[in-house]
Amino acid sequence: MDLVLDMMSELKEERERYRNLFKYTGRCVAVYEAIDNGKDFVFKDFNPAAEHAEQVKKEDVLGRRVTEVFPGVKNFGLLDVFRRVYKTGQPEHFPMAHYKDERISGWRDNFVYKLPTGEIVAVYEDLTEYKQLKEEIKKKEELYRSIFENTGTATVIIDEDSTVLLANKESEKLSGYSKKELEGEKTWEDFVVEEDLKRMKKYHDLRRKDPSLAPRKYTFRLRDRQGNIKHIQVNVGMIPRTKKSVASLIDITELKEAKRRIEESEERYRAVVETAPNGIIVLDKNGRILEVNKKALKLSGFKREDLIGKNIIRILPKIKLDPEEIISGLKLAIKGEKPDKKVRTFTNLKGEKISFIEHHSVLEKNGEVVGLSVIIEDVTERCKAEKKIKESLKEKETLLREIHHRVKNNLQIISSLLNLQFNKIKGEEVHRLLKESQGRIQAMTMIHEHLYQSETLTHINFKEYTKRIIDNIFLSYKAKIKKKLEIQDIKLDIDTAIPLGLIINELITNSIKYAFPTGEGTITIKLTTNDDNIELIVADDGIGLPESIDLEKTETLGLKLVNILTKQIDGKITLKTGQGTQFKIIFKDKPRKR
């Protein structure tokens, strides 16, 4: 009896242990009883874990068909498992699958077996959260993989021993190796040039001790599969809670080369600017000084640090320049207008007066004015030289005027001496020759008198001169003959004026003396220009010259002199006789050979 009681007590304790296990296990447990000869099953028991997973109370499912409580069980595939296990008695594992009905959905992993009593037991896990987490991890992995592959830069994951664990497509392009040849096969050390390797290894080791000890971003030189050396900028970071690092590599070879070319260009520009013979100041559009060369510093007396970053308005008064005048010119230059390039003067910090001319060049970027380059041309020495030249010219001009004045006086003295001889010597022929000589001397005297009184010493107003010489001849011979003048305003140089004056003197004198036996008639004098030619006509309506006269072979002194003087001015003379006499001389108003 005692044995039976002991056995019953042990059985009760065992049942209590199983009941506690059933109640407190974390796995879902459902017990079913077969009905309709194993075609359907009703709930016999349902533990708390199952209640929580299925969001249903035990009392609400006991005695009800599984197909009623879980209408999706057939499509789920679990009902077929129940039927097979009930029929064969062989337990089955129903792998994780997704269950769904109108009330609930989730991922379940089932193990089904049959009790000796014929009941079916389903022990299963609710893996919904696990599945969701797994899906989320998968999505993130896909996202990270996409980012890794599409960063636009070569990206690799490096193990502690320097092995390349993962490489993207850009890494293939950069290195020349395929992912298969890189991943697990190569180390980063295989690609670094020898001169950079020691430094890179140091960074690699320090980063794994303390990431803050090694720079995140730096450059090195990489040798690719073909042996090409590339300049690389790398950005490296450690993967948290690992000894692995991720590195992003950018090929900056072209950038490096462009930078080198820019630096060389800047050096050339700097050399040109610094060695320029003129001062150069670069301003931004607000007048702030951005750059200044050595010549500008030398001219102004400032130091570089006194000017860079300062507004030019504050600098100008220090060298005694009017800011408003200078700024006005700068504004005109920026507008595209040309400021007045007059010579200005400033006093530098050493007290020296500097004469200069400004030249402006507008600086543009993308079609927008960003500043102005001001070139200061030092004309101090030129101005000094010009001043000396002007002073010298003034002295020479005074001297020339004095020479012309003295020549005129000397010629007048000669004329006076001839006049004295005229009174002492008897004979009409001698008197005639002396008077003609006086006329010629007077013609030359008037030229020098005009030059002495003229504003310029190189040219005279020939119209005024011609009128005076004609009046003088008429007065000298007390001629009552009419005169007709058609003379344009013409300025002639002294090399032309003297011979032409003598020609006019000879021709008018001849007309007065020989053309009018009765003392009546008209002399016409014309002096006109046509293009580059000057035309002189001296005509009279007197008795005329013989038609047989040959100007080239004439024996008269006056006509011989006219021929010689015409050749001297490179002119051409023609004679027209008949009703009176007309001399026409055409010549060019240009420098002639003496």
C-alpha positions as a printed NumPy array, in Angstrom:
array([[   0.   ,    0.   ,    0.   ],
       [   2.745,    2.36 ,    0.927],
       [   4.439,    1.583,   -2.386],
       [   1.324,    2.446,   -4.305],
       [   0.973,    5.673,   -2.402],
       [   4.617,    6.528,   -3.105],
       [   4.16 ,    5.823,   -6.775],
       [   1.034,    7.97 ,   -6.902],
       [   2.862,   10.763,   -5.115],
       [   5.756,   10.615,   -7.583],
       [   3.35 ,   10.572,  -10.503],
       [   1.589,   13.634,   -9.121],
       [   4.917,   15.477,   -8.73 ],
       [   5.934,   14.551,  -12.278],
       [   2.617,   15.785,  -13.645],
       [   3.12 ,   19.006,  -11.693],
       [   6.597,   19.462,  -13.201],
       [   5.232,   18.945,  -16.739],
       [   2.364,   21.305,  -16.007],
       [   4.833,   24.011,  -14.862],
       [   7.022,   23.341,  -17.884],
       [   3.972,   23.638,  -20.148],
       [   2.902,   26.832,  -18.424],
       [   6.223,   28.663,  -18.152],
       [   8.157,   27.548,  -21.224],
       [   8.962,   30.286,  -23.689],
       [   7.845,   28.138,  -26.575],
       [   4.268,   27.965,  -27.765],
       [   2.511,   24.616,  -27.095],
       [  -0.895,   23.562,  -28.364],
       [  -2.533,   20.156,  -27.757],
       [  -5.145,   18.922,  -30.232],
       [  -7.615,   16.039,  -30.295],
       [  -8.462,   14.492,  -33.648],
       [ -12.087,   14.543,  -34.87 ],
       [ -13.771,   13.391,  -38.027],
       [ -11.371,   10.502,  -38.167],
       [  -8.303,   12.804,  -38.169],
       [  -9.564,   15.293,  -40.761],
       [  -9.791,   18.131,  -38.294],
       [  -8.582,   18.853,  -34.796],
       [  -9.932,   20.648,  -31.742],
       [  -7.953,   22.435,  -29.073],
       [  -7.415,   20.471,  -25.844],
       [  -4.803,   22.78 ,  -24.277],
       [  -3.037,   26.063,  -25.027],
       [  -0.138,   27.442,  -22.977],
       [   0.452,   31.133,  -22.039],
       [   3.244,   31.539,  -24.621],
       [   0.791,   30.487,  -27.329],
       [  -1.843,   32.859,  -25.976],
       [   0.638,   35.739,  -26.207],
       [   1.833,   34.817,  -29.704],
       [  -1.636,   34.268,  -31.166],
       [  -3.288,   37.133,  -29.243],
       [  -6.098,   34.853,  -28.037],
       [  -7.202,   33.457,  -24.639],
       [  -7.01 ,   29.772,  -23.809],
       [ -10.673,   29.63 ,  -22.81 ],
       [ -11.623,   31.105,  -26.171],
       [ -10.031,   28.272,  -28.136],
       [ -10.505,   25.101,  -26.037],
       [ -12.947,   22.723,  -27.711],
       [ -12.933,   24.697,  -30.964],
       [ -11.667,   23.413,  -34.3  ],
       [  -8.224,   24.509,  -35.366],
       [  -9.647,   25.439,  -38.782],
       [ -12.135,   27.706,  -37.032],
       [  -9.618,   29.495,  -34.789],
       [  -6.928,   29.649,  -37.501],
       [  -8.753,   29.694,  -40.87 ],
       [  -5.471,   30.02 ,  -42.757],
       [  -4.019,   26.795,  -41.323],
       [  -4.776,   24.767,  -44.408],
       [  -3.159,   27.175,  -46.838],
       [  -0.359,   27.529,  -44.326],
       [   0.325,   23.759,  -44.764],
       [   0.263,   22.871,  -41.075],
       [  -3.087,   21.01 ,  -41.233],
       [  -1.596,   18.46 ,  -43.639],
       [   1.268,   17.929,  -41.184],
       [  -1.241,   17.295,  -38.35 ],
       [  -3.057,   14.717,  -40.472],
       [   0.125,   12.889,  -41.445],
       [   1.478,   12.768,  -37.89 ],
       [  -1.896,   11.564,  -36.593],
       [  -1.99 ,    8.878,  -39.212],
       [   1.662,    7.719,  -39.115],
       [   2.605,    8.588,  -35.56 ],
       [   5.895,    9.958,  -36.933],
       [   6.939,   13.435,  -35.655],
       [   7.589,   16.151,  -38.277],
       [   9.392,   19.497,  -38.366],
       [   7.506,   22.167,  -40.275],
       [  10.14 ,   24.811,  -41.09 ],
       [   9.551,   28.499,  -40.613],
       [   6.802,   29.79 ,  -42.812],
       [   4.48 ,   32.764,  -42.903],
       [   0.976,   32.347,  -41.535],
       [  -1.749,   34.849,  -42.351],
       [  -5.483,   35.22 ,  -41.859],
       [  -7.815,   38.171,  -41.364],
       [  -6.983,   38.389,  -37.667],
       [  -3.281,   37.695,  -37.389],
       [  -0.117,   37.107,  -39.359],
       [   3.378,   36.052,  -38.419],
       [   6.273,   33.71 ,  -38.927],
       [   6.119,   30.308,  -37.199],
       [   8.472,   27.351,  -36.864],
       [   6.56 ,   24.127,  -35.829],
       [   7.505,   20.717,  -34.476],
       [   4.551,   18.251,  -34.382],
       [   4.352,   14.882,  -32.667],
       [   1.703,   12.412,  -31.456],
       [   1.099,   11.43 ,  -27.802],
       [   0.387,    7.832,  -26.738],
       [  -3.103,    9.045,  -25.951],
       [  -3.579,    9.874,  -29.647],
       [  -3.479,   13.606,  -29.087],
       [  -1.405,   15.811,  -31.392],
       [   1.054,   18.311,  -29.897],
       [   2.433,   21.306,  -31.804],
       [   5.461,   22.952,  -30.248],
       [   6.366,   26.098,  -32.14 ],
       [   8.178,   29.42 ,  -31.995],
       [   6.894,   32.815,  -33.015],
       [   9.78 ,   34.049,  -35.185],
       [   8.045,   37.179,  -36.491],
       [  10.363,   39.602,  -34.726],
       [  13.353,   37.531,  -35.729],
       [  12.174,   37.464,  -39.306],
       [  11.506,   41.213,  -39.301],
       [  14.905,   41.879,  -37.786],
       [  16.504,   39.607,  -40.336],
       [  14.691,   41.393,  -43.165],
       [  15.737,   44.724,  -41.755],
       [  19.331,   43.554,  -41.504],
       [  19.127,   42.276,  -45.059],
       [  17.771,   45.598,  -46.313],
       [  20.472,   47.479,  -44.468],
       [  23.099,   45.131,  -45.821],
       [  21.738,   45.72 ,  -49.314],
       [  21.694,   49.458,  -48.648],
       [  25.226,   49.436,  -47.323],
       [  26.327,   47.214,  -50.179],
       [  24.72 ,   49.633,  -52.663],
       [  26.407,   52.586,  -50.958],
       [  29.686,   50.7  ,  -50.851],
       [  29.488,   49.893,  -54.551],
       [  28.212,   53.299,  -55.647],
       [  30.207,   55.785,  -53.574],
       [  31.839,   57.06 ,  -56.754],
       [  35.22 ,   56.375,  -55.194],
       [  37.329,   53.28 ,  -54.75 ],
       [  36.354,   51.833,  -51.343],
       [  37.927,   48.877,  -49.525],
       [  37.626,   47.204,  -46.143],
       [  40.998,   46.361,  -44.626],
       [  41.683,   43.693,  -41.998],
       [  44.129,   44.106,  -39.13 ],
       [  46.787,   42.185,  -41.069],
       [  46.411,   44.625,  -44.044],
       [  44.441,   42.137,  -46.167],
       [  41.82 ,   43.605,  -48.501],
       [  38.591,   41.953,  -47.299],
       [  36.148,   43.76 ,  -49.564],
       [  36.551,   45.959,  -52.621],
       [  34.06 ,   47.736,  -54.852],
       [  34.032,   48.215,  -58.626],
       [  35.843,   51.542,  -58.457],
       [  38.684,   49.733,  -56.674],
       [  38.976,   47.472,  -59.704],
       [  39.322,   50.516,  -61.985],
       [  41.844,   52.184,  -59.705],
       [  44.081,   49.152,  -59.117],
       [  43.658,   47.297,  -62.389],
       [  42.767,   44.079,  -60.501],
       [  39.381,   42.316,  -60.334],
       [  37.449,   41.937,  -57.063],
       [  38.319,   38.228,  -57.089],
       [  42.025,   39.076,  -57.384],
       [  41.776,   41.687,  -54.616],
       [  39.52 ,   40.272,  -51.898],
       [  41.453,   38.012,  -49.537],
       [  44.396,   37.937,  -51.961],
       [  46.015,   41.364,  -51.804],
       [  47.102,   43.699,  -49.025],
       [  47.075,   47.487,  -49.273],
       [  50.847,   47.363,  -48.883],
       [  51.072,   45.719,  -52.348],
       [  50.021,   48.992,  -53.976],
       [  51.93 ,   51.673,  -52.032],
       [  55.2  ,   53.031,  -53.462],
       [  58.218,   52.305,  -51.302],
       [  58.809,   55.948,  -50.284],
       [  55.314,   56.172,  -48.724],
       [  55.113,   52.66 ,  -47.24 ],
       [  56.754,   53.335,  -43.86 ],
       [  54.456,   56.261,  -43.14 ],
       [  51.366,   54.276,  -44.177],
       [  52.288,   51.321,  -41.949],
       [  52.726,   53.664,  -38.999],
       [  49.248,   55.103,  -39.559],
       [  47.791,   51.58 ,  -39.897],
       [  49.21 ,   50.458,  -36.54 ],
       [  48.385,   53.67 ,  -34.65 ],
       [  44.813,   53.638,  -35.9  ],
       [  44.202,   50.238,  -34.314],
       [  45.608,   51.367,  -30.978],
       [  43.792,   54.686,  -30.914],
       [  42.093,   56.129,  -34.043],
       [  42.801,   59.669,  -32.859],
       [  46.56 ,   59.054,  -33.16 ],
       [  46.448,   58.665,  -36.956],
       [  45.119,   61.176,  -39.522],
       [  41.809,   60.329,  -41.155],
       [  42.715,   62.007,  -44.441],
       [  46.075,   62.087,  -46.194],
       [  47.708,   61.44 ,  -49.571],
       [  50.024,   58.774,  -50.9  ],
       [  51.224,   57.355,  -54.205],
       [  49.715,   54.141,  -55.564],
       [  51.203,   51.854,  -58.193],
       [  48.529,   50.068,  -60.261],
       [  48.738,   46.767,  -62.123],
       [  50.334,   48.425,  -65.161],
       [  52.962,   50.154,  -63.014],
       [  51.406,   53.594,  -63.347],
       [  51.994,   55.876,  -60.351],
       [  48.823,   57.643,  -59.19 ],
       [  48.419,   60.334,  -56.564],
       [  45.697,   59.233,  -54.114],
       [  43.776,   61.027,  -51.402],
       [  42.526,   58.517,  -48.826],
       [  39.968,   58.889,  -46.074],
       [  40.207,   56.099,  -43.449],
       [  37.961,   55.203,  -40.53 ],
       [  37.721,   52.262,  -38.137],
       [  34.677,   49.974,  -38.128],
       [  33.3  ,   50.114,  -34.535],
       [  34.086,   47.192,  -32.211],
       [  36.465,   45.64 ,  -34.775],
       [  40.058,   45.913,  -35.863],
       [  38.933,   46.471,  -39.433],
       [  39.026,   49.791,  -41.261],
       [  37.232,   51.188,  -44.264],
       [  39.154,   53.346,  -46.707],
       [  37.848,   55.6  ,  -49.475],
       [  40.394,   56.416,  -52.176],
       [  40.202,   59.25 ,  -54.726],
       [  42.554,   59.505,  -57.682],
       [  43.811,   63.108,  -57.573],
       [  46.535,   62.652,  -60.2  ],
       [  44.872,   65.024,  -62.678],
       [  44.067,   67.441,  -59.861],
       [  47.666,   67.25 ,  -58.693],
       [  48.912,   67.874,  -62.228],
       [  46.452,   70.751,  -62.687],
       [  47.56 ,   72.194,  -59.359],
       [  51.185,   71.898,  -60.455],
       [  50.405,   73.68 ,  -63.727],
       [  48.488,   76.383,  -61.842],
       [  51.384,   76.822,  -59.421],
       [  53.822,   77.057,  -62.331],
       [  51.501,   79.54 ,  -64.032],
       [  51.238,   81.535,  -60.817],
       [  55.021,   81.484,  -60.455],
       [  55.391,   82.732,  -64.04 ],
       [  52.708,   85.353,  -63.412],
       [  54.41 ,   86.361,  -60.175],
       [  57.779,   86.568,  -61.939],
       [  56.269,   88.73 ,  -64.698],
       [  54.466,   90.961,  -62.205],
       [  57.435,   91.291,  -59.866],
       [  59.874,   92.068,  -62.671],
       [  57.499,   94.404,  -64.505],
       [  58.983,   97.852,  -65.188],
       [  55.719,   99.448,  -64.037],
       [  53.984,   99.389,  -60.668],
       [  50.99 ,   97.028,  -60.516],
       [  48.177,   97.124,  -57.959],
       [  45.263,   94.645,  -58.044],
       [  42.012,   95.786,  -56.422],
       [  38.715,   94.03 ,  -55.761],
       [  35.523,   95.748,  -56.917],
       [  35.255,   97.526,  -53.552],
       [  38.72 ,   99.082,  -53.819],
       [  40.451,   96.699,  -51.4  ],
       [  44.089,   96.019,  -52.34 ],
       [  44.613,   92.335,  -53.16 ],
       [  48.088,   92.366,  -54.701],
       [  50.961,   94.768,  -55.245],
       [  54.322,   94.269,  -56.959],
       [  57.842,   95.367,  -55.978],
       [  57.89 ,   98.306,  -58.387],
       [  54.701,   99.752,  -56.847],
       [  56.233,   99.385,  -53.373],
       [  59.446,  101.044,  -54.529],
       [  57.586,  103.951,  -56.132],
       [  55.285,  104.552,  -53.16 ],
       [  57.68 ,  103.78 ,  -50.323],
       [  55.124,  101.514,  -48.592],
       [  55.78 ,   98.025,  -47.282],
       [  53.649,   95.162,  -48.591],
       [  51.889,   94.634,  -45.256],
       [  50.946,   98.328,  -45.219],
       [  48.844,   97.869,  -48.371],
       [  47.444,   94.322,  -48.648],
       [  43.829,   94.198,  -47.445],
       [  43.603,   97.989,  -47.09 ],
       [  41.155,  100.139,  -49.042],
       [  42.935,  102.338,  -51.555],
       [  40.861,  105.352,  -50.449],
       [  42.72 ,  105.326,  -47.129],
       [  46.115,  105.026,  -48.81 ],
       [  45.891,  107.83 ,  -51.406],
       [  45.959,  110.817,  -48.983],
       [  49.202,  109.496,  -47.491],
       [  50.943,  110.121,  -50.822],
       [  49.106,  113.403,  -51.474],
       [  46.723,  112.131,  -54.145],
       [  43.088,  113.244,  -54.388],
       [  40.97 ,  110.114,  -53.646],
       [  37.913,  111.468,  -55.467],
       [  39.855,  112.027,  -58.699],
       [  41.498,  108.595,  -58.622],
       [  38.31 ,  106.72 ,  -57.618],
       [  36.394,  108.529,  -60.366],
       [  38.898,  107.156,  -62.885],
       [  38.61 ,  103.636,  -61.441],
       [  34.811,  103.735,  -61.685],
       [  35.005,  104.821,  -65.329],
       [  37.394,  101.927,  -66.06 ],
       [  35.024,   99.396,  -64.432],
       [  32.167,  100.748,  -66.592],
       [  34.292,  100.107,  -69.681],
       [  35.022,  103.772,  -70.322],
       [  38.532,  105.134,  -70.807],
       [  39.67 ,  107.537,  -68.084],
       [  41.857,  110.506,  -68.956],
       [  45.467,  109.297,  -69.163],
       [  46.972,  112.544,  -67.975],
       [  50.225,  112.77 ,  -66.078],
       [  49.669,  112.994,  -62.314],
       [  52.139,  113.459,  -59.5  ],
       [  52.308,  112.025,  -55.988],
       [  54.811,  112.413,  -53.169],
       [  55.997,  109.054,  -51.835],
       [  56.835,  108.286,  -48.225],
       [  60.481,  109.241,  -48.876],
       [  59.401,  112.722,  -49.971],
       [  60.191,  112.089,  -53.651],
       [  57.831,  113.481,  -56.294],
       [  56.766,  110.764,  -58.742],
       [  55.098,  111.568,  -62.071],
       [  52.917,  108.735,  -63.368],
       [  50.2  ,  107.699,  -65.837],
       [  47.477,  105.21 ,  -64.863],
       [  46.465,  102.291,  -67.078],
       [  43.494,  100.116,  -66.128],
       [  42.484,   96.533,  -66.885],
       [  39.128,   95.175,  -65.718],
       [  39.208,   91.72 ,  -64.078],
       [  36.203,   89.504,  -64.841],
       [  35.007,   86.087,  -63.701],
       [  32.078,   84.361,  -65.414],
       [  31.229,   87.635,  -67.118],
       [  31.061,   89.568,  -63.85 ],
       [  33.471,   92.324,  -62.851],
       [  35.421,   91.194,  -59.777],
       [  38.181,   93.747,  -59.663],
       [  40.63 ,   96.002,  -61.42 ],
       [  44.318,   95.904,  -62.257],
       [  45.96 ,   99.327,  -62.033],
       [  49.273,   99.763,  -63.839],
       [  51.345,  102.731,  -62.663],
       [  53.689,  103.883,  -65.422],
       [  56.553,  105.865,  -63.898],
       [  57.179,  108.82 ,  -66.238],
       [  59.226,  110.877,  -63.781],
       [  62.428,  110.708,  -65.807],
       [  60.534,  111.243,  -69.045],
       [  58.856,  114.348,  -67.624],
       [  62.237,  115.65 ,  -66.47 ],
       [  63.68 ,  114.965,  -69.932],
       [  60.688,  116.619,  -71.636],
       [  61.087,  119.628,  -69.393],
       [  64.77 ,  119.871,  -70.319],
       [  63.935,  119.448,  -74.013],
       [  61.272,  122.169,  -73.806],
       [  63.713,  124.441,  -72.049],
       [  66.353,  123.603,  -74.645],
       [  63.904,  124.158,  -77.509],
       [  62.874,  127.461,  -76.02 ],
       [  66.508,  128.474,  -75.838],
       [  67.09 ,  127.326,  -79.434],
       [  63.909,  129.066,  -80.576],
       [  65.101,  132.275,  -78.965],
       [  68.478,  131.771,  -80.595],
       [  66.904,  131.131,  -84.025],
       [  64.693,  134.179,  -83.707],
       [  67.777,  136.189,  -82.856],
       [  69.594,  134.688,  -85.863],
       [  66.691,  135.536,  -88.19 ],
       [  66.58 ,  139.014,  -86.686],
       [  70.309,  139.477,  -87.227],
       [  70.186,  138.037,  -90.766],
       [  67.367,  140.451,  -91.542],
       [  69.403,  143.321,  -90.081],
       [  72.503,  142.26 ,  -92.003],
       [  70.522,  142.059,  -95.239],
       [  69.111,  145.518,  -94.555],
       [  72.682,  146.774,  -93.966],
       [  73.714,  145.287,  -97.32 ],
       [  70.696,  146.919,  -98.938],
       [  71.679,  150.23 ,  -97.34 ],
       [  75.274,  149.876,  -98.603],
       [  73.945,  149.215, -102.093],
       [  71.802,  152.303, -101.75 ],
       [  74.911,  154.366, -100.834],
       [  76.705,  152.959, -103.864],
       [  73.64 ,  153.775, -105.956],
       [  74.014,  157.484, -105.079],
       [  77.76 ,  157.581, -105.73 ],
       [  77.933,  155.569, -108.975],
       [  76.694,  156.999, -112.248],
       [  75.251,  155.019, -115.145],
       [  71.761,  153.729, -115.759],
       [  72.861,  150.111, -116.204],
       [  74.687,  150.091, -112.884],
       [  71.714,  151.745, -111.194],
       [  69.44 ,  149.094, -112.674],
       [  71.615,  146.23 , -111.437],
       [  71.916,  147.72 , -107.957],
       [  68.165,  148.249, -107.704],
       [  67.452,  144.679, -108.824],
       [  69.925,  143.374, -106.238],
       [  68.221,  145.498, -103.589],
       [  64.875,  143.971, -104.536],
       [  66.239,  140.446, -104.195],
       [  67.818,  141.271, -100.855],
       [  64.558,  142.828,  -99.659],
       [  62.641,  139.654, -100.643],
       [  64.955,  137.556,  -98.449],
       [  64.896,  140.136,  -95.663],
       [  61.107,  139.878,  -95.449],
       [  61.3  ,  136.086,  -95.108],
       [  63.566,  136.362,  -92.07 ],
       [  61.425,  139.187,  -90.66 ],
       [  58.303,  137.   ,  -90.972],
       [  60.051,  134.053,  -89.3  ],
       [  61.29 ,  136.265,  -86.502],
       [  57.743,  137.523,  -85.845],
       [  55.981,  134.164,  -86.49 ],
       [  54.764,  131.791,  -83.759],
       [  56.662,  128.998,  -85.457],
       [  60.153,  129.078,  -86.847],
       [  59.582,  126.4  ,  -89.462],
       [  56.726,  127.822,  -91.589],
       [  55.503,  131.297,  -92.618],
       [  52.113,  132.556,  -93.803],
       [  52.95 ,  133.011,  -97.483],
       [  49.796,  135.001,  -98.276],
       [  50.841,  137.811,  -95.934],
       [  54.431,  137.646,  -97.174],
       [  53.399,  137.767, -100.868],
       [  51.239,  140.855, -100.331],
       [  54.106,  142.649,  -98.582],
       [  56.712,  141.794, -101.192],
       [  54.403,  142.899, -104.048],
       [  53.587,  146.148, -102.262],
       [  57.305,  146.718, -101.689],
       [  58.165,  146.183, -105.388],
       [  55.382,  148.479, -106.563],
       [  56.517,  151.111, -104.065],
       [  60.166,  150.715, -105.057],
       [  59.433,  151.3  , -108.784],
       [  56.67 ,  153.816, -108.11 ],
       [  54.5  ,  151.748, -110.407],
       [  50.963,  152.85 , -111.131],
       [  50.083,  149.551, -112.77 ],
       [  47.062,  147.68 , -111.412],
       [  47.541,  144.467, -109.513],
       [  45.146,  141.555, -109.078],
       [  45.851,  139.1  , -106.264],
       [  44.305,  135.649, -105.785],
       [  46.36 ,  134.107, -103.01 ],
       [  45.17 ,  131.292, -100.724],
       [  46.189,  130.899,  -97.095],
       [  49.265,  128.735,  -97.528],
       [  52.022,  128.011,  -95.019],
       [  55.402,  127.177,  -96.532],
       [  58.67 ,  126.125,  -94.97 ],
       [  61.73 ,  128.343,  -95.278],
       [  63.351,  126.078,  -97.917],
       [  60.411,  126.768, -100.242],
       [  59.493,  130.289,  -99.141],
       [  62.875,  131.965,  -99.938],
       [  63.222,  130.621, -103.546],
       [  59.513,  131.215, -104.25 ],
       [  59.727,  134.765, -102.866],
       [  62.722,  135.483, -105.153],
       [  60.834,  134.031, -108.161],
       [  57.853,  136.32 , -107.483],
       [  60.226,  139.262, -107.042],
       [  61.965,  138.586, -110.396],
       [  58.753,  138.01 , -112.411],
       [  56.877,  141.064, -111.04 ],
       [  59.959,  143.274, -111.363],
       [  60.364,  142.184, -115.031],
       [  56.696,  142.884, -115.754],
       [  56.84 ,  146.365, -114.215],
       [  60.065,  147.21 , -116.039],
       [  59.376,  145.832, -119.539],
       [  55.713,  144.904, -120.089],
       [  54.082,  148.337, -119.889],
       [  55.82 ,  150.999, -122.012],
       [  52.806,  153.302, -121.512],
       [  52.815,  152.707, -117.742],
       [  49.313,  151.219, -117.816],
       [  48.142,  147.607, -117.393],
       [  47.472,  144.874, -114.895],
       [  49.64 ,  142.27 , -113.231],
       [  47.853,  139.153, -111.905],
       [  49.363,  136.985, -109.187],
       [  47.664,  133.678, -108.242],
       [  48.849,  131.197, -105.636],
       [  46.566,  128.153, -105.162],
       [  46.739,  124.556, -103.94 ],
       [  45.362,  121.475, -105.68 ],
       [  45.788,  118.2  , -103.753],
       [  49.53 ,  118.046, -103.007],
       [  50.457,  120.552, -105.708],
       [  50.942,  124.308, -105.343],
       [  50.457,  126.468, -108.431],
       [  51.921,  129.97 , -108.897],
       [  50.797,  132.139, -111.832],
       [  52.332,  135.54 , -112.563],
       [  50.723,  137.127, -115.636],
       [  50.445,  140.55 , -117.242],
       [  48.492,  142.066, -120.136],
       [  51.483,  143.988, -121.42 ],
       [  53.379,  143.804, -124.736],
       [  54.53 ,  140.25 , -124.023],
       [  57.781,  138.419, -124.676],
       [  58.939,  137.307, -128.095],
       [  57.474,  133.923, -129.093],
       [  60.97 ,  132.681, -129.949],
       [  62.239,  133.042, -126.389],
       [  63.61 ,  129.825, -124.834],
       [  63.569,  129.805, -121.029],
       [  66.257,  127.16 , -120.9  ],
       [  68.669,  129.23 , -123.065],
       [  67.807,  132.782, -122.06 ],
       [  70.679,  135.158, -121.441],
       [  68.811,  137.48 , -119.079],
       [  69.901,  137.222, -115.445],
       [  66.37 ,  137.486, -114.063],
       [  64.931,  134.577, -116.115],
       [  68.064,  132.49 , -115.514],
       [  67.557,  133.021, -111.8  ],
       [  63.866,  132.045, -112.092],
       [  64.858,  128.772, -113.821],
       [  67.455,  127.941, -111.167],
       [  65.093,  128.689, -108.289],
       [  62.264,  126.646, -109.894],
       [  64.541,  123.619, -110.07 ],
       [  65.565,  124.221, -106.476],
       [  61.931,  123.687, -105.348],
       [  61.518,  120.706, -107.756],
       [  59.001,  122.722, -109.784],
       [  57.976,  122.843, -113.425],
       [  57.747,  126.187, -115.249],
       [  55.763,  126.957, -118.391],
       [  55.595,  130.173, -120.371],
       [  52.602,  131.421, -122.337],
       [  53.004,  134.432, -124.67 ],
       [  50.732,  136.304, -127.056],
       [  48.386,  138.797, -125.497],
       [  50.621,  139.484, -122.564],
       [  52.827,  137.034, -120.704],
       [  52.003,  134.242, -118.262],
       [  54.438,  132.262, -116.153],
       [  53.035,  129.133, -114.441],
       [  55.072,  127.206, -111.879],
       [  53.782,  123.976, -110.322],
       [  55.569,  122.296, -107.411],
       [  54.807,  119.98 , -104.474],
       [  54.665,  121.178, -100.897],
       [  56.957,  118.591,  -99.35 ],
       [  60.541,  118.319,  -98.083],
       [  62.992,  118.681, -100.928],
       [  66.659,  117.882, -101.426],
       [  68.95 ,  120.844, -101.028]])
